Structure formats: structure tokens, C-alpha cells
Amino acid sequence: MPLAVLMVTGAYDPEISSGGLQCQTMARAIGRRASIRILTTAVDRDLPAHAVVDEVPVTRVHIDVGSRRSRMSATRRMLAALAKLVPASDVVHIHGCSSKNVPVTLAARTAGRPIVLSLHTAGQDEPDAVKARSTLEWWAFRTADRVLSVSPKLVDAYLAAGLPATRIALVPNGIETTRFLPADDRERVALRQSLGVPQGRPMIVFVGFFSQDKQPHVLVDAWLRAHARSGLDATLVLVGATRSAYFEVDEGIADRLRAAADARGVGDRLVFAGATRSVERYLRAADLFVLPSRREGLPVALLEAMACGLPCIASRLHG
């Protein structure tokens, strides 16, 4: 019998999170060598509670993070789902740190199942931040049987908290290099044509949430200044949801960026691609990738851009 693994994450396809992307990548890589199920929270009420994505069963617990009643209801439904899924699993693999980790850890401990915890996000997944949120979250964090960290910074924070070095390992995010790979000139032309991006100008691309942490506004401001000061004539393509129920997305950012570009007379050169399941098409069509984040663990979008052979500009962040 193959190993049965329950992966728990905060969002899963078609919703997007770093943990969800890594779950999906791992599921594809492992294939039939293990039996994988996904348990995830979801903010889109239109998504079914039970589905199969890429042959992997997915259970969704819908939640409105802005509603206390919804959060309480989601906890009850999460516990009910765990009561069915955990006993049928050999290992429980939790991606990221949040309040969901408490019921998942309780269920796994009750059933006697080992817990793997993956740390993805700087700040949110660090011991000090977990401690500050709640005593129960800190208990769930420090009792994981095995901890995987995507960056040295998160390893350093874990060890600085006095937690055992034997439990943690550095495991950077994985990228599907059969999907994310450089395009030749002919492919790039065809991709831009299919995406509706003009051929005559360099193409700069950003991929990420429209959030204060990802800072697309910093990139647009730099792009506008470069246009005004040195005559840079480049198309800037921003890939990501401009509006979402997901708590990180600031719905005012896109409107402000549109207004700024229109005021400078370059609104036609600023493209909002929205959310997509084919981000590789934009990366393989581009000339340059920029990620101006103020907080990261090990950004999947940056690794995907590198795998596509793009020159990359990113914030200088520790770890």
C-alpha cells in the first residue's frame, strides 16, 4: 500500500498560495508513489467543498476571515473533516502557520499520526510571530515531529527560539522545470501574440498578490520614473488578482496604479493580466522579471522566473 499523506494548506488551486503551489507541485512529482489528499481553507464560496484537482482529492472548508461567526463555523467543519481524513492518513503535512494548525495538530496527536510542518513565509511562520498570536499556535508549532524550511532565515529563527536542530531541515521550494523553461525568440513572439502583448517594446513582468507586502506600487513608480527620466518605453505586465476575498489583497492598489499610469499618458503600456493558471506563458514571453517585495520566505514566482531564464530584479531581503 502506498503511503497516505494528508496535506493541509491555506489555499489550493484555483486559489493561490505558496503552500498550495508547493502541495500541487509535490503531488505531481510524487505521482502514484503515495496517496495524497488535500485539506484546505477557501474564501471563494463558489468552489465546491469536495473536488478532484489533477487526480488529487481536495476537501475545502469555506471561510470569511473577516467574520467571527464564519471563523467559528469553519473550525467546526475543519474538525469534522479532520475526523475523517486524519485516521486514514499515515502522515499529516501542514503548510504554513495559522490558527488552522491547532485543530490539525490536535487531530493528528489524537490519532497518533506524525506531523510535518513546512515554513514558507517570513514573519508569519517565525517563532516570535507564532508565539504572539496564541499559546495554542505556539504549542502546535513547537511539537511538530519534523520541520521543513524554505529559507535559511526561517531556519535561523527556528534555532534562535531554542528549538531542536535535529527536527528542522532546509528544503527550498521546488519548481517544475518541464513547465518553467526558457523560450527561444520564435516562442516568445508567439506567446506575446497569444497574450495580446505588443511585440515592439521590452516586456517587464511582475507576479504576485496586489498587496502591501508584494508592493507592485513600488515597481510601477520606478517604471514611471524611468519612463519620465530616461525615456524607457517598456510594457509592464502585472500578473495576479487585483480583487479577491483573500485577506492579503488590497483592492485599491490596482485602481491607484491605473490612475497613475493614465495621468502620465502611458496607461496603454500597463497591463493587468489578472489571476492565471498559466503564469509560465507570461514569464516565458517576458524580457525581465521584477519582485519588489518587502517580506518573503523563498518566493516561488522568483524561482519560476529564474527557471525561465529571465534576468531578475528583487528586493534585498535577509535569507
PyMOL commands that set and color helices and strands:
alter all, ss='L'
color gray80, all
select helices_A, chain A and resi 18-33+68-85+101-111+127-133+135-142+152-160+165-167+185-195+216-230+252-263+267-269+279-285+300-307
alter helices_A, ss='H'
color red, helices_A
select strands_A, chain A and resi 3-9+34-42+50-53+56-62+91-95+115-119+146-149+168-170+203-207+235-239+270-274+288-291+312-314
alter strands_A, ss='S'
color yellow, strands_A
deselect
rebuild
show_as cartoon
